[in-house]
Amino acid sequence: MTDISAQSTEYEAQFGDYFALLKPRVMTLVVFTAFVGLLVAPQALHPFVGFCAILFIAVGGGAAGALNMWWDADIDAVMKRTRKRPVPSGRVTSHEALAVGSALAGFSILMLGLATNWLAAGLLAFTIFFYVAIYSMWLKRATPQNIVIGGAAGAFPPMIGWVAATGSISLESVLMFSLIFLWTPPHFWALALFMRSDYDDAGVPMLTVTHGRPATRRHILAYTAILAAFAVWLGFTAAGGPVYLIAAIGLNAWFLKGAWEIFRRDETMAEADNYAVEKAFFKFSLLYLFLHFGALLADAALRAGGII
Amino acid sequence: MMAIQAEHEIHQRRKSRNIGVGLVLVGLIAIVFGLTVVKVQQLGAIEGFDHVVRPELLPGEEAPE
């Protein structure tokens, strides 16, 4: 006789475990940047449609996160940072992660298309495909440039927000994309410099391991220099304004200074002060991105108020 | 014979899941309804035949020469 209570020794996945599959912390960044992309666009969406668009973009990003956890459960189980995720910790099976991810991906793409337009929905579909197939399945384990590729997936939300409002991809949305895309490598490589062993244990090729730490320092400086040019450029487009331009010049000067200091150091110097410069650079990089998008929002508010 | 238990312990174990899924479904209904209202309003005034002929809905006649 089969009795349903025979399962009682197993752990019962709770709602929060499924929600954790959607990577809620990554989702906050997706929501914020998509929100800014949507608000700085010259055409205004009806507030409720705008709210729904951001919700569907966030759910789509969450679906990509769930599919990533399905595919990467073996790596996640090895790395300290990811060991407590629902799949490696055994709270949710990988089949369930696949099911939740696929269902939410299809649902969010369809609903975004119906609520706004099919170009935005197509971009969301491409983002999910890119993150899951191109990044997780293929390049993450194959190339030390994996961080650069993964950054592209995270860079799409403001562009999708912009396209949801305007219906077309214009220069401003490409520059917002570039801002996150070029920001990701210095941000993660700084982390890789002071979080030493995690990625090695998992067998994920990180630049610090494959090309050495001095090469990583050079890469951080190079990407930061290109990032600074693109970030300031955005200030001269219709999406930017005086607040953004002033913020961008200040933040990028400070970020470049940090990248330069990282470039000038070697491992003995870094170990002597326990990676203080690298840690400070990493912390500032979070603020850097937040303040750039915050400044875009401030300019949009000034424009809406008729002040500029 | 086993008595039918109205409250099986699996109901208790899956409570948070069931409530969560229920709230998500209610939210989905609200969103689809809200989107429908907004989209229909954006169409502007809609007019159709309503049991009586309305001349303004008939195809326009050619202007007399």
Contacts between the chains, C-beta under 8 A, distances in Angstrom:
chain1	res1	chain2	res2	distance
A	4	B	8	7.1
A	4	B	10	5.7
A	5	B	8	7.7
A	5	B	9	6.5
A	5	B	10	7.3
A	7	B	10	7.9
A	8	B	9	7.0
A	8	B	13	7.5
A	12	B	13	4.4
A	12	B	14	6.3
A	12	B	17	7.8
A	13	B	17	7.2
A	14	B	16	4.7
A	14	B	17	6.3
A	15	B	16	4.6
A	15	B	17	5.0
A	15	B	19	7.2
A	15	B	20	3.2
A	15	B	21	7.4
A	16	B	16	7.1
A	18	B	17	7.6
A	18	B	20	7.7
A	19	B	20	7.8
A	46	B	38	5.2
A	46	B	42	7.1
A	48	B	34	5.4
A	48	B	35	7.2
A	48	B	38	5.2
A	49	B	35	6.9
A	49	B	38	5.8
A	52	B	31	5.8
A	52	B	34	7.5
A	52	B	35	6.0
A	55	B	31	7.4
A	111	B	31	7.9
A	114	B	35	7.4
A	115	B	35	5.7
